[in-house]
């Protein structure tokens, strides 16, 4: 064992350092790195072993960008559902322990366990009562002006009503995650006291995405808690470069498919233009029942079919089962006066249709 210095020896050593007789030992850079010689240029950062950072900054940025798209889609869906403007935006995106997340939540609240077939484990979707009850009041026909926020768990009827909101949120979440992987989210359980739910160990790292929801004069928060072990299989795909590459490859085909299905169900107006002519305003005002409007077009000449006022086909007139009908002959080409015959002069912009 080394000798213990007495007090007078300690004082003498300190005096020698002050007077310069004994030099202070220089800081060795090797304690930080094998390749650095100057320890002063080394940046030292504190590290909390209770909160290890397992998600890289690039992955956190990718998660934030992904859920910003979710916020926009969810806000648009809620606006249509509630018939009022609802704004949803990402407030923060950080990683913490599950215990810290649970202790930061109010009690009671709307705490939902979310599960996807492709993921092992569960996620948490928490919606604050400050926005839950205004949404319920809006669904029941209220104005949310003098609404009192009760400090109690939601009733069964309120839970069923808010289930329509969370279902739209899960659909928007599936759409946002479609660039990474095709997922179908569903709620496996709901609880009012978050302290009673333990989906991962208290010291497990989770990614918490915080949202702010605004509706007229009311506002509240929503938190999506994603345990690291749940999304660990897709963490490599969350790198910024690979994420954008995957989304670019699947975006066009999926968008075309969705637009095609929607357009196939859309209804359009179709009209047949039998003939066209021009007349003066005085002749138009003097028209009486029984007057004839004479055109230069032969009755047997093909007529135009217009779709939403755009010339589309040539057709011939006839009857089918006692009803007037038009049989399509050919497609319309710009500038044609009849099938296969180009237009010699532009049609008059003031022409009036004699019948549809």
Secondary structure by P-SEA (a helix, b strand, c coil): ccccccaaaaaaaaaaaaaccccccccccccccccccccccbbbbbbbccccccccaaaaaaaaaaaaaaaaaaaaaaaaaaccbbbbbbcbbbbbcaaaaaaacccccbbbbbbbcccccbbbbbbbcaaaaaaaaaaacccccbbbbbcccccaaaaaaaaaaaaaaaaaaaaaaccccbbbbbbccccccccccccccccbbbbbbbbbbbcccccbbbbbbbbccccccccccccaaaaaaaaaaaaaaaaaaaaaaaaaabbbbbbbbcccccccaaaaaaccccbbbbbccccccbbbbbccccccbbbbbbccccbbbbbbcccccccccccccccccccccccccccc
